[in-house]
């Protein structure tokens, strides 16, 4: 849509991974959840803007066994400034592997096309709400009616 959301989010993640109020990182890892058609785009954008300064793991076309292994490894890593601090995953894949992803804490989750989560009764919404995180960011270029009730 060309609003600059992706670059702003990459900048936010990079900043939180590298610095905080006391010159320490604010988060240790981040998960980006997006439509499956955007997983590769997010991965390419990280490469474009940050190069080799941050490694991302994009869950895309892997075998089930390999995906499970990589997700378990990502979630088990508690180190600050870890080798692969960013996971990019589709909504469907997140829902399918939510038991692994909800097993430990994550610094931040970012949901692209967040208007998909408007219905609190769908399984994807419920899976994401099970994620242990204190920071959640929803992105959408789609106008949404504010409901203040």
N, CA, C and O atoms as a GROMACS GRO file, in nm:
protein
  596
    1UNK      N    1   0.081  -0.119   0.000
    1UNK     CA    2   0.000   0.000   0.000
    1UNK      C    3   0.086   0.126   0.000
    1UNK      O    4   0.038   0.234  -0.034
    2UNK      N    5   0.216   0.112   0.039
    2UNK     CA    6   0.307   0.224   0.027
    2UNK      C    7   0.299   0.329   0.137
    2UNK      O    8   0.332   0.445   0.114
    3UNK      N    9   0.257   0.290   0.256
    3UNK     CA   10   0.248   0.386   0.366
    3UNK      C   11   0.374   0.388   0.453
    3UNK      O   12   0.386   0.472   0.542
    4UNK      N   13   0.467   0.296   0.429
    4UNK     CA   14   0.591   0.291   0.506
    4UNK      C   15   0.582   0.213   0.635
    4UNK      O   16   0.668   0.227   0.722
    5UNK      N   17   0.478   0.130   0.650
    5UNK     CA   18   0.460   0.054   0.774
    5UNK      C   19   0.575  -0.044   0.796
    5UNK      O   20   0.624  -0.059   0.908
    6UNK      N   21   0.617  -0.112   0.690
    6UNK     CA   22   0.720  -0.215   0.703
    6UNK      C   23   0.850  -0.155   0.754
    6UNK      O   24   0.909  -0.207   0.849
    7UNK      N   25   0.895  -0.048   0.692
    7UNK     CA   26   1.020   0.015   0.735
    7UNK      C   27   1.010   0.067   0.878
    7UNK      O   28   1.105   0.053   0.956
    8UNK      N   29   0.898   0.126   0.914
    8UNK     CA   30   0.881   0.175   1.051
    8UNK      C   31   0.889   0.060   1.151
    8UNK      O   32   0.946   0.075   1.259
    9UNK      N   33   0.831  -0.053   1.115
    9UNK     CA   34   0.831  -0.168   1.206
    9UNK      C   35   0.969  -0.231   1.216
    9UNK      O   36   1.011  -0.273   1.325
   10UNK      N   37   1.041  -0.238   1.105
   10UNK     CA   38   1.178  -0.289   1.108
   10UNK      C   39   1.263  -0.199   1.197
   10UNK      O   40   1.344  -0.248   1.275
   11UNK      N   41   1.244  -0.069   1.185
   11UNK     CA   42   1.317   0.027   1.269
   11UNK      C   43   1.283   0.008   1.416
   11UNK      O   44   1.372   0.011   1.501
   12UNK      N   45   1.156  -0.012   1.446
   12UNK     CA   46   1.113  -0.035   1.585
   12UNK      C   47   1.177  -0.162   1.641
   12UNK      O   48   1.232  -0.160   1.751
   13UNK      N   49   1.170  -0.270   1.566
   13UNK     CA   50   1.228  -0.397   1.612
   13UNK      C   51   1.378  -0.381   1.634
   13UNK      O   52   1.429  -0.422   1.738
   14UNK      N   53   1.448  -0.323   1.538
   14UNK     CA   54   1.593  -0.304   1.549
   14UNK      C   55   1.627  -0.221   1.674
   14UNK      O   56   1.718  -0.256   1.748
   15UNK      N   57   1.552  -0.114   1.696
   15UNK     CA   58   1.578  -0.028   1.812
   15UNK      C   59   1.556  -0.104   1.942
   15UNK      O   60   1.638  -0.097   2.032
   16UNK      N   61   1.446  -0.178   1.952
   16UNK     CA   62   1.417  -0.252   2.075
   16UNK      C   63   1.515  -0.367   2.098
   16UNK      O   64   1.543  -0.402   2.213
   17UNK      N   65   1.566  -0.426   1.990
   17UNK     CA   66   1.666  -0.533   2.003
   17UNK      C   67   1.802  -0.479   2.048
   17UNK      O   68   1.880  -0.552   2.108
   18UNK      N   69   1.830  -0.353   2.019
   18UNK     CA   70   1.963  -0.298   2.042
   18UNK      C   71   1.976  -0.203   2.160
   18UNK      O   72   2.083  -0.196   2.221
   19UNK      N   73   1.872  -0.130   2.193
   19UNK     CA   74   1.889  -0.031   2.299
   19UNK      C   75   1.761  -0.009   2.376
   19UNK      O   76   1.650  -0.028   2.325
   20UNK      N   77   1.778   0.031   2.498
   20UNK     CA   78   1.667   0.062   2.585
   20UNK      C   79   1.706   0.176   2.677
   20UNK      O   80   1.811   0.238   2.659
   21UNK      N   81   1.623   0.206   2.776
   21UNK     CA   82   1.650   0.319   2.865
   21UNK      C   83   1.784   0.309   2.939
   21UNK      O   84   1.846   0.412   2.967
   22UNK      N   85   1.829   0.191   2.970
   22UNK     CA   86   1.954   0.175   3.044
   22UNK      C   87   2.064   0.118   2.956
   22UNK      O   88   2.152   0.045   3.003
   23UNK      N   89   2.060   0.151   2.828
   23UNK     CA   90   2.158   0.103   2.729
   23UNK      C   91   2.161  -0.049   2.718
   23UNK      O   92   2.263  -0.107   2.681
   24UNK      N   93   2.050  -0.112   2.750
   24UNK     CA   94   2.034  -0.256   2.735
   24UNK      C   95   1.920  -0.279   2.637
   24UNK      O   96   1.831  -0.195   2.626
   25UNK      N   97   1.921  -0.392   2.566
   25UNK     CA   98   1.808  -0.422   2.477
   25UNK      C   99   1.677  -0.429   2.555
   25UNK      O  100   1.673  -0.474   2.670
   26UNK      N  101   1.570  -0.384   2.492
   26UNK     CA  102   1.438  -0.388   2.553
   26UNK      C  103   1.371  -0.524   2.532
   26UNK      O  104   1.297  -0.570   2.618
   27UNK      N  105   1.398  -0.587   2.417
   27UNK     CA  106   1.343  -0.720   2.387
   27UNK      C  107   1.457  -0.812   2.343
   27UNK      O  108   1.562  -0.765   2.300
   28UNK      N  109   1.435  -0.943   2.356
   28UNK     CA  110   1.536  -1.038   2.311
   28UNK      C  111   1.501  -1.100   2.176
   28UNK      O  112   1.590  -1.146   2.104
   29UNK      N  113   1.374  -1.102   2.142
   29UNK     CA  114   1.332  -1.156   2.012
   29UNK      C  115   1.192  -1.105   1.978
   29UNK      O  116   1.116  -1.062   2.064
   30UNK      N  117   1.162  -1.111   1.848
   30UNK     CA  118   1.033  -1.063   1.799
   30UNK      C  119   0.976  -1.162   1.700
   30UNK      O  120   1.049  -1.230   1.628
   31UNK      N  121   0.844  -1.169   1.697
   31UNK     CA  122   0.775  -1.252   1.598
   31UNK      C  123   0.689  -1.160   1.513
   31UNK      O  124   0.612  -1.079   1.564
   32UNK      N  125   0.703  -1.175   1.382
   32UNK     CA  126   0.617  -1.103   1.288
   32UNK      C  127   0.521  -1.205   1.230
   32UNK      O  128   0.563  -1.304   1.169
   33UNK      N  129   0.392  -1.182   1.247
   33UNK     CA  130   0.289  -1.270   1.193
   33UNK      C  131   0.220  -1.194   1.081
   33UNK      O  132   0.175  -1.081   1.099
   34UNK      N  133   0.213  -1.257   0.965
   34UNK     CA  134   0.159  -1.189   0.847
   34UNK      C  135   0.090  -1.290   0.755
   34UNK      O  136   0.104  -1.410   0.775
   35UNK      N  137   0.018  -1.243   0.656
   35UNK     CA  138  -0.037  -1.335   0.557
   35UNK      C  139   0.077  -1.411   0.488
   35UNK      O  140   0.186  -1.358   0.471
   36UNK      N  141   0.050  -1.534   0.448
   36UNK     CA  142   0.155  -1.617   0.388
   36UNK      C  143   0.217  -1.552   0.265
   36UNK      O  144   0.334  -1.576   0.235
   37UNK      N  145   0.141  -1.472   0.193
   37UNK     CA  146   0.193  -1.406   0.074
   37UNK      C  147   0.295  -1.297   0.106
   37UNK      O  148   0.364  -1.249   0.016
   38UNK      N  149   0.306  -1.259   0.232
   38UNK     CA  150   0.398  -1.151   0.271
   38UNK      C  151   0.521  -1.198   0.348
   38UNK      O  152   0.608  -1.117   0.380
   39UNK      N  153   0.531  -1.328   0.379
   39UNK     CA  154   0.644  -1.378   0.457
   39UNK      C  155   0.776  -1.347   0.386
   39UNK      O  156   0.868  -1.292   0.447
   40UNK      N  157   0.787  -1.380   0.258
   40UNK     CA  158   0.911  -1.354   0.184
   40UNK      C  159   0.938  -1.205   0.172
   40UNK      O  160   1.053  -1.162   0.176
   41UNK      N  161   0.833  -1.126   0.156
   41UNK     CA  162   0.851  -0.981   0.146
   41UNK      C  163   0.912  -0.923   0.274
   41UNK      O  164   1.005  -0.842   0.268
   42UNK      N  165   0.859  -0.964   0.389
   42UNK     CA  166   0.915  -0.918   0.516
   42UNK      C  167   1.062  -0.958   0.526
   42UNK      O  168   1.146  -0.878   0.568
   43UNK      N  169   1.094  -1.082   0.489
   43UNK     CA  170   1.232  -1.131   0.495
   43UNK      C  171   1.323  -1.046   0.406
   43UNK      O  172   1.432  -1.006   0.448
   44UNK      N  173   1.278  -1.018   0.285
   44UNK     CA  174   1.358  -0.936   0.192
   44UNK      C  175   1.375  -0.794   0.243
   44UNK      O  176   1.482  -0.735   0.228
   45UNK      N  177   1.271  -0.739   0.304
   45UNK     CA  178   1.280  -0.603   0.356
   45UNK      C  179   1.380  -0.593   0.472
   45UNK      O  180   1.452  -0.493   0.482
   46UNK      N  181   1.386  -0.693   0.558
   46UNK     CA  182   1.488  -0.694   0.664
   46UNK      C  183   1.626  -0.695   0.601
   46UNK      O  184   1.715  -0.622   0.646
   47UNK      N  185   1.646  -0.778   0.499
   47UNK     CA  186   1.775  -0.783   0.430
   47UNK      C  187   1.809  -0.651   0.363
   47UNK      O  188   1.923  -0.606   0.367
   48UNK      N  189   1.710  -0.590   0.303
   48UNK     CA  190   1.731  -0.462   0.233
   48UNK      C  191   1.774  -0.352   0.330
   48UNK      O  192   1.867  -0.277   0.300
   49UNK      N  193   1.708  -0.341   0.443
   49UNK     CA  194   1.733  -0.230   0.534
   49UNK      C  195   1.840  -0.258   0.639
   49UNK      O  196   1.908  -0.165   0.682
   50UNK      N  197   1.856  -0.382   0.681
   50UNK     CA  198   1.953  -0.412   0.787
   50UNK      C  199   2.067  -0.502   0.742
   50UNK      O  200   2.164  -0.520   0.816
   51UNK      N  201   2.058  -0.557   0.622
   51UNK     CA  202   2.165  -0.644   0.573
   51UNK      C  203   2.190  -0.760   0.666
   51UNK      O  204   2.097  -0.830   0.707
   52UNK      N  205   2.316  -0.781   0.700
   52UNK     CA  206   2.352  -0.894   0.785
   52UNK      C  207   2.352  -0.857   0.934
   52UNK      O  208   2.394  -0.937   1.017
   53UNK      N  209   2.306  -0.738   0.967
   53UNK     CA  210   2.305  -0.695   1.108
   53UNK      C  211   2.204  -0.771   1.193
   53UNK      O  212   2.218  -0.778   1.315
   54UNK      N  213   2.102  -0.827   1.129
   54UNK     CA  214   2.005  -0.908   1.202
   54UNK      C  215   1.966  -1.027   1.115
   54UNK      O  216   1.940  -1.013   0.996
   55UNK      N  217   1.964  -1.144   1.177
   55UNK     CA  218   1.924  -1.265   1.107
   55UNK      C  219   1.777  -1.293   1.137
   55UNK      O  220   1.733  -1.284   1.252
   56UNK      N  221   1.704  -1.326   1.033
   56UNK     CA  222   1.563  -1.360   1.048
   56UNK      C  223   1.543  -1.505   1.008
   56UNK      O  224   1.614  -1.558   0.923
   57UNK      N  225   1.447  -1.568   1.071
   57UNK     CA  226   1.404  -1.701   1.029
   57UNK      C  227   1.263  -1.687   0.973
   57UNK      O  228   1.169  -1.659   1.047
   58UNK      N  229   1.250  -1.706   0.843
   58UNK     CA  230   1.119  -1.700   0.778
   58UNK      C  231   1.068  -1.842   0.760
   58UNK      O  232   1.131  -1.922   0.692
   59UNK      N  233   0.955  -1.873   0.819
   59UNK     CA  234   0.895  -2.006   0.807
   59UNK      C  235   0.821  -2.010   0.674
   59UNK      O  236   0.714  -1.951   0.659
   60UNK      N  237   0.880  -2.081   0.577
   60UNK     CA  238   0.824  -2.082   0.443
   60UNK      C  239   0.870  -2.208   0.370
   60UNK      O  240   0.989  -2.226   0.346
   61UNK      N  241   0.778  -2.294   0.337
   61UNK     CA  242   0.806  -2.414   0.256
   61UNK      C  243   0.906  -2.511   0.318
   61UNK      O  244   0.983  -2.574   0.246
   62UNK      N  245   0.908  -2.523   0.450
   62UNK     CA  246   0.994  -2.620   0.516
   62UNK      C  247   0.913  -2.745   0.548
   62UNK      O  248   0.790  -2.741   0.552
   63UNK      N  249   0.983  -2.856   0.569
   63UNK     CA  250   0.913  -2.977   0.612
   63UNK      C  251   0.861  -2.957   0.754
   63UNK      O  252   0.910  -2.870   0.827
   64UNK      N  253   0.764  -3.036   0.792
   64UNK     CA  254   0.705  -3.023   0.926
   64UNK      C  255   0.811  -3.045   1.034
   64UNK      O  256   0.815  -2.972   1.132
   65UNK      N  257   0.895  -3.146   1.014
   65UNK     CA  258   0.999  -3.178   1.112
   65UNK      C  259   1.099  -3.063   1.125
   65UNK      O  260   1.138  -3.026   1.236
   66UNK      N  261   1.139  -3.007   1.012
   66UNK     CA  262   1.235  -2.896   1.013
   66UNK      C  263   1.173  -2.772   1.077
   66UNK      O  264   1.239  -2.701   1.153
   67UNK      N  265   1.047  -2.747   1.047
   67UNK     CA  266   0.978  -2.632   1.105
   67UNK      C  267   0.969  -2.646   1.256
   67UNK      O  268   0.998  -2.551   1.329
   68UNK      N  269   0.930  -2.762   1.304
   68UNK     CA  270   0.921  -2.786   1.449
   68UNK      C  271   1.056  -2.765   1.515
   68UNK      O  272   1.065  -2.698   1.618
   69UNK      N  273   1.160  -2.822   1.457
   69UNK     CA  274   1.295  -2.809   1.512
   69UNK      C  275   1.337  -2.662   1.521
   69UNK      O  276   1.386  -2.617   1.624
   70UNK      N  277   1.317  -2.588   1.413
   70UNK     CA  278   1.357  -2.447   1.410
   70UNK      C  279   1.274  -2.361   1.504
   70UNK      O  280   1.328  -2.270   1.568
   71UNK      N  281   1.144  -2.388   1.514
   71UNK     CA  282   1.060  -2.310   1.606
   71UNK      C  283   1.096  -2.338   1.751
   71UNK      O  284   1.102  -2.246   1.833
   72UNK      N  285   1.121  -2.464   1.783
   72UNK     CA  286   1.162  -2.498   1.920
   72UNK      C  287   1.294  -2.432   1.955
   72UNK      O  288   1.313  -2.384   2.067
   73UNK      N  289   1.386  -2.432   1.860
   73UNK     CA  290   1.516  -2.368   1.881
   73UNK      C  291   1.499  -2.217   1.901
   73UNK      O  292   1.561  -2.159   1.990
   74UNK      N  293   1.417  -2.154   1.819
   74UNK     CA  294   1.392  -2.011   1.831
   74UNK      C  295   1.332  -1.978   1.968
   74UNK      O  296   1.376  -1.885   2.034
   75UNK      N  297   1.232  -2.054   2.009
   75UNK     CA  298   1.164  -2.025   2.135
   75UNK      C  299   1.251  -2.056   2.257
   75UNK      O  300   1.238  -1.991   2.360
   76UNK      N  301   1.341  -2.154   2.245
   76UNK     CA  302   1.426  -2.191   2.358
   76UNK      C  303   1.538  -2.089   2.381
   76UNK      O  304   1.590  -2.080   2.492
   77UNK      N  305   1.574  -2.014   2.279
   77UNK     CA  306   1.683  -1.919   2.290
   77UNK      C  307   1.640  -1.798   2.373
   77UNK      O  308   1.552  -1.722   2.332
   78UNK      N  309   1.700  -1.783   2.489
   78UNK     CA  310   1.665  -1.673   2.578
   78UNK      C  311   1.773  -1.565   2.580
   78UNK      O  312   1.760  -1.465   2.651
   79UNK      N  313   1.879  -1.585   2.504
   79UNK     CA  314   1.992  -1.492   2.505
   79UNK      C  315   1.953  -1.355   2.450
   79UNK      O  316   1.878  -1.344   2.353
   80UNK      N  317   2.006  -1.253   2.513
   80UNK     CA  318   1.991  -1.118   2.460
   80UNK      C  319   2.089  -1.107   2.344
   80UNK      O  320   2.202  -1.156   2.352
   81UNK      N  321   2.046  -1.044   2.237
   81UNK     CA  322   2.126  -1.031   2.115
   81UNK      C  323   2.162  -1.169   2.059
   81UNK      O  324   2.278  -1.197   2.027
   82UNK      N  325   2.062  -1.253   2.049
   82UNK     CA  326   2.081  -1.388   1.995
   82UNK      C  327   2.109  -1.382   1.846
   82UNK      O  328   2.091  -1.279   1.782
   83UNK      N  329   2.153  -1.494   1.791
   83UNK     CA  330   2.189  -1.501   1.650
   83UNK      C  331   2.072  -1.478   1.555
   83UNK      O  332   2.088  -1.417   1.450
   84UNK      N  333   1.955  -1.528   1.592
   84UNK     CA  334   1.836  -1.511   1.508
   84UNK      C  335   1.722  -1.458   1.595
   84UNK      O  336   1.643  -1.536   1.648
   85UNK      N  337   1.714  -1.326   1.610
   85UNK     CA  338   1.614  -1.271   1.701
   85UNK      C  339   1.477  -1.242   1.641
   85UNK      O  340   1.387  -1.198   1.712
   86UNK      N  341   1.460  -1.266   1.510
   86UNK     CA  342   1.333  -1.232   1.445
   86UNK      C  343   1.277  -1.354   1.373
   86UNK      O  344   1.345  -1.417   1.292
   87UNK      N  345   1.153  -1.387   1.403
   87UNK     CA  346   1.081  -1.495   1.337
   87UNK      C  347   0.970  -1.434   1.253
   87UNK      O  348   0.893  -1.352   1.302
   88UNK      N  349   0.962  -1.474   1.126
   88UNK     CA  350   0.856  -1.427   1.037
   88UNK      C  351   0.772  -1.548   1.000
   88UNK      O  352   0.824  -1.646   0.946
   89UNK      N  353   0.644  -1.542   1.029
   89UNK     CA  354   0.559  -1.660   1.015
   89UNK      C  355   0.419  -1.617   0.969
   89UNK      O  356   0.374  -1.508   1.002
   90UNK      N  357   0.353  -1.703   0.894
   90UNK     CA  358   0.217  -1.671   0.848
   90UNK      C  359   0.117  -1.698   0.960
   90UNK      O  360   0.145  -1.772   1.054
   91UNK      N  361   0.000  -1.637   0.947
   91UNK     CA  362  -0.107  -1.659   1.044
   91UNK      C  363  -0.143  -1.807   1.055
   91UNK      O  364  -0.160  -1.859   1.166
   92UNK      N  365  -0.153  -1.873   0.942
   92UNK     CA  366  -0.193  -2.014   0.940
   92UNK      C  367  -0.088  -2.101   1.008
   92UNK      O  368  -0.121  -2.190   1.087
   93UNK      N  369   0.038  -2.076   0.978
   93UNK     CA  370   0.146  -2.155   1.038
   93UNK      C  371   0.154  -2.127   1.187
   93UNK      O  372   0.176  -2.219   1.266
   94UNK      N  373   0.137  -2.002   1.227
   94UNK     CA  374   0.136  -1.969   1.370
   94UNK      C  375   0.028  -2.049   1.441
   94UNK      O  376   0.052  -2.108   1.546
   95UNK      N  377  -0.091  -2.050   1.384
   95UNK     CA  378  -0.202  -2.123   1.445
   95UNK      C  379  -0.170  -2.272   1.456
   95UNK      O  380  -0.198  -2.335   1.558
   96UNK      N  381  -0.109  -2.330   1.351
   96UNK     CA  382  -0.077  -2.473   1.351
   96UNK      C  383   0.030  -2.510   1.454
   96UNK      O  384   0.028  -2.621   1.506
   97UNK      N  385   0.122  -2.418   1.483
   97UNK     CA  386   0.232  -2.447   1.575
   97UNK      C  387   0.222  -2.364   1.703
   97UNK      O  388   0.323  -2.339   1.769
   98UNK      N  389   0.103  -2.322   1.738
   98UNK     CA  390   0.086  -2.234   1.854
   98UNK      C  391   0.129  -2.300   1.985
   98UNK      O  392   0.171  -2.230   2.077
   99UNK      N  393   0.120  -2.431   1.995
   99UNK     CA  394   0.164  -2.498   2.118
   99UNK      C  395   0.312  -2.474   2.143
   99UNK      O  396   0.354  -2.455   2.257
  100UNK      N  397   0.392  -2.476   2.038
  100UNK     CA  398   0.536  -2.450   2.051
  100UNK      C  399   0.560  -2.302   2.078
  100UNK      O  400   0.638  -2.265   2.166
  101UNK      N  401   0.492  -2.217   2.002
  101UNK     CA  402   0.516  -2.073   2.009
  101UNK      C  403   0.464  -2.011   2.139
  101UNK      O  404   0.515  -1.907   2.181
  102UNK      N  405   0.366  -2.071   2.200
  102UNK     CA  406   0.311  -2.017   2.324
  102UNK      C  407   0.378  -2.074   2.448
  102UNK      O  408   0.336  -2.045   2.560
  103UNK      N  409   0.482  -2.155   2.429
  103UNK     CA  410   0.547  -2.223   2.541
  103UNK      C  411   0.640  -2.133   2.622
  103UNK      O  412   0.664  -2.161   2.740
  104UNK      N  413   0.693  -2.028   2.562
  104UNK     CA  414   0.782  -1.938   2.637
  104UNK      C  415   0.760  -1.794   2.592
  104UNK      O  416   0.689  -1.767   2.495
  105UNK      N  417   0.822  -1.702   2.664
  105UNK     CA  418   0.797  -1.559   2.641
  105UNK      C  419   0.873  -1.506   2.520
  105UNK      O  420   0.983  -1.552   2.487
  106UNK      N  421   0.813  -1.407   2.456
  106UNK     CA  422   0.871  -1.338   2.341
  106UNK      C  423   0.867  -1.188   2.373
  106UNK      O  424   0.772  -1.141   2.436
  107UNK      N  425   0.968  -1.115   2.330
  107UNK     CA  426   0.973  -0.972   2.358
  107UNK      C  427   0.860  -0.894   2.294
  107UNK      O  428   0.802  -0.805   2.357
  108UNK      N  429   0.827  -0.926   2.168
  108UNK     CA  430   0.724  -0.852   2.097
  108UNK      C  431   0.666  -0.936   1.985
  108UNK      O  432   0.736  -1.015   1.922
  109UNK      N  433   0.537  -0.919   1.961
  109UNK     CA  434   0.473  -0.979   1.844
  109UNK      C  435   0.413  -0.865   1.762
  109UNK      O  436   0.352  -0.772   1.815
  110UNK      N  437   0.434  -0.875   1.632
  110UNK     CA  438   0.385  -0.774   1.539
  110UNK      C  439   0.296  -0.845   1.437
  110UNK      O  440   0.340  -0.940   1.372
  111UNK      N  441   0.173  -0.801   1.423
  111UNK     CA  442   0.077  -0.864   1.333
  111UNK      C  443   0.047  -0.772   1.216
  111UNK      O  444  -0.019  -0.669   1.231
  112UNK      N  445   0.095  -0.811   1.098
  112UNK     CA  446   0.066  -0.735   0.977
  112UNK      C  447  -0.074  -0.772   0.929
  112UNK      O  448  -0.119  -0.884   0.950
  113UNK      N  449  -0.141  -0.679   0.866
  113UNK     CA  450  -0.281  -0.698   0.825
  113UNK      C  451  -0.365  -0.737   0.948
  113UNK      O  452  -0.442  -0.833   0.944
  114UNK      N  453  -0.346  -0.660   1.054
  114UNK     CA  454  -0.409  -0.689   1.183
  114UNK      C  455  -0.561  -0.686   1.182
  114UNK      O  456  -0.624  -0.736   1.276
  115UNK      N  457  -0.620  -0.629   1.079
  115UNK     CA  458  -0.768  -0.629   1.072
  115UNK      C  459  -0.823  -0.770   1.064
  115UNK      O  460  -0.942  -0.791   1.088
  116UNK      N  461  -0.738  -0.869   1.029
  116UNK     CA  462  -0.781  -1.010   1.029
  116UNK      C  463  -0.819  -1.057   1.169
  116UNK      O  464  -0.891  -1.156   1.184
  117UNK      N  465  -0.770  -0.988   1.270
  117UNK     CA  466  -0.791  -1.031   1.408
  117UNK      C  467  -0.909  -0.960   1.475
  117UNK      O  468  -0.924  -0.965   1.597
  118UNK      N  469  -0.990  -0.897   1.396
  118UNK     CA  470  -1.104  -0.821   1.450
  118UNK      C  471  -1.203  -0.911   1.524
  118UNK      O  472  -1.265  -0.868   1.621
  119UNK      N  473  -1.217  -1.034   1.479
  119UNK     CA  474  -1.310  -1.129   1.541
  119UNK      C  475  -1.237  -1.206   1.651
  119UNK      O  476  -1.149  -1.287   1.621
  120UNK      N  477  -1.272  -1.183   1.775
  120UNK     CA  478  -1.203  -1.248   1.887
  120UNK      C  479  -1.238  -1.396   1.902
  120UNK      O  480  -1.183  -1.464   1.988
  121UNK      N  481  -1.329  -1.445   1.821
  121UNK     CA  482  -1.368  -1.586   1.831
  121UNK      C  483  -1.294  -1.676   1.734
  121UNK      O  484  -1.307  -1.798   1.741
  122UNK      N  485  -1.214  -1.618   1.641
  122UNK     CA  486  -1.146  -1.707   1.547
  122UNK      C  487  -1.021  -1.768   1.611
  122UNK      O  488  -0.965  -1.712   1.705
  123UNK      N  489  -0.980  -1.883   1.560
  123UNK     CA  490  -0.870  -1.959   1.619
  123UNK      C  491  -0.737  -1.886   1.612
  123UNK      O  492  -0.654  -1.898   1.703
  124UNK      N  493  -0.715  -1.810   1.506
  124UNK     CA  494  -0.589  -1.735   1.494
  124UNK      C  495  -0.578  -1.632   1.605
  124UNK      O  496  -0.474  -1.620   1.668
  125UNK      N  497  -0.685  -1.558   1.629
  125UNK     CA  498  -0.688  -1.459   1.737
  125UNK      C  499  -0.658  -1.527   1.871
  125UNK      O  500  -0.576  -1.478   1.948
  126UNK      N  501  -0.724  -1.636   1.896
  126UNK     CA  502  -0.706  -1.707   2.023
  126UNK      C  503  -0.564  -1.759   2.038
  126UNK      O  504  -0.507  -1.755   2.148
  127UNK      N  505  -0.505  -1.810   1.929
  127UNK     CA  506  -0.366  -1.858   1.933
  127UNK      C  507  -0.270  -1.744   1.965
  127UNK      O  508  -0.179  -1.760   2.046
  128UNK      N  509  -0.291  -1.630   1.901
  128UNK     CA  510  -0.204  -1.514   1.925
  128UNK      C  511  -0.220  -1.459   2.066
  128UNK      O  512  -0.123  -1.412   2.125
  129UNK      N  513  -0.340  -1.464   2.121
  129UNK     CA  514  -0.361  -1.416   2.257
  129UNK      C  515  -0.294  -1.507   2.360
  129UNK      O  516  -0.269  -1.465   2.473
  130UNK      N  517  -0.265  -1.631   2.322
  130UNK     CA  518  -0.195  -1.722   2.411
  130UNK      C  519  -0.045  -1.696   2.417
  130UNK      O  520   0.024  -1.752   2.502
  131UNK      N  521   0.005  -1.613   2.328
  131UNK     CA  522   0.148  -1.583   2.323
  131UNK      C  523   0.187  -1.497   2.444
  131UNK      O  524   0.122  -1.397   2.474
  132UNK      N  525   0.293  -1.537   2.512
  132UNK     CA  526   0.340  -1.465   2.629
  132UNK      C  527   0.427  -1.348   2.584
  132UNK      O  528   0.545  -1.366   2.554
  133UNK      N  529   0.371  -1.230   2.580
  133UNK     CA  530   0.445  -1.110   2.541
  133UNK      C  531   0.382  -0.988   2.605
  133UNK      O  532   0.262  -0.986   2.634
  134UNK      N  533   0.464  -0.886   2.627
  134UNK     CA  534   0.413  -0.761   2.683
  134UNK      C  535   0.395  -0.655   2.576
  134UNK      O  536   0.334  -0.551   2.600
  135UNK      N  537   0.447  -0.682   2.457
  135UNK     CA  538   0.438  -0.583   2.349
  135UNK      C  539   0.370  -0.646   2.228
  135UNK      O  540   0.416  -0.746   2.174
  136UNK      N  541   0.261  -0.584   2.187
  136UNK     CA  542   0.187  -0.629   2.068
  136UNK      C  543   0.164  -0.509   1.978
  136UNK      O  544   0.122  -0.403   2.023
  137UNK      N  545   0.192  -0.529   1.849
  137UNK     CA  546   0.172  -0.422   1.751
  137UNK      C  547   0.086  -0.478   1.640
  137UNK      O  548   0.117  -0.583   1.583
  138UNK      N  549  -0.023  -0.410   1.607
  138UNK     CA  550  -0.109  -0.448   1.496
  138UNK      C  551  -0.093  -0.346   1.385
  138UNK      O  552  -0.099  -0.226   1.408
  139UNK      N  553  -0.072  -0.396   1.264
  139UNK     CA  554  -0.056  -0.309   1.147
  139UNK      C  555  -0.172  -0.331   1.052
  139UNK      O  556  -0.215  -0.445   1.031
  140UNK      N  557  -0.221  -0.224   0.995
  140UNK     CA  558  -0.324  -0.237   0.893
  140UNK      C  559  -0.330  -0.110   0.811
  140UNK      O  560  -0.324   0.001   0.865
  141UNK      N  561  -0.340  -0.127   0.682
  141UNK     CA  562  -0.364  -0.014   0.593
  141UNK      C  563  -0.512  -0.001   0.563
  141UNK      O  564  -0.553   0.089   0.491
  142UNK      N  565  -0.591  -0.092   0.619
  142UNK     CA  566  -0.735  -0.093   0.596
  142UNK      C  567  -0.804  -0.009   0.703
  142UNK      O  568  -0.786  -0.033   0.822
  143UNK      N  569  -0.883   0.088   0.663
  143UNK     CA  570  -0.957   0.167   0.763
  143UNK      C  571  -1.051   0.077   0.843
  143UNK      O  572  -1.123  -0.005   0.787
  144UNK      N  573  -1.049   0.094   0.973
  144UNK     CA  574  -1.134   0.014   1.062
  144UNK      C  575  -1.216   0.110   1.148
  144UNK      O  576  -1.164   0.208   1.199
  145UNK      N  577  -1.343   0.080   1.162
  145UNK     CA  578  -1.432   0.161   1.245
  145UNK      C  579  -1.390   0.149   1.391
  145UNK      O  580  -1.378   0.038   1.443
  146UNK      N  581  -1.367   0.261   1.456
  146UNK     CA  582  -1.339   0.260   1.599
  146UNK      C  583  -1.466   0.225   1.674
  146UNK      O  584  -1.573   0.281   1.647
  147UNK      N  585  -1.455   0.133   1.768
  147UNK     CA  586  -1.568   0.096   1.851
  147UNK      C  587  -1.529   0.124   1.995
  147UNK      O  588  -1.453   0.047   2.055
  148UNK      N  589  -1.578   0.230   2.049
  148UNK     CA  590  -1.538   0.272   2.182
  148UNK      C  591  -1.630   0.220   2.291
  148UNK      O  592  -1.620   0.263   2.406
  149UNK      N  593  -1.720   0.127   2.257
  149UNK     CA  594  -1.810   0.074   2.358
  149UNK      C  595  -1.755  -0.051   2.419
  149UNK      O  596  -1.818  -0.110   2.507
   0.00000   0.00000   0.00000
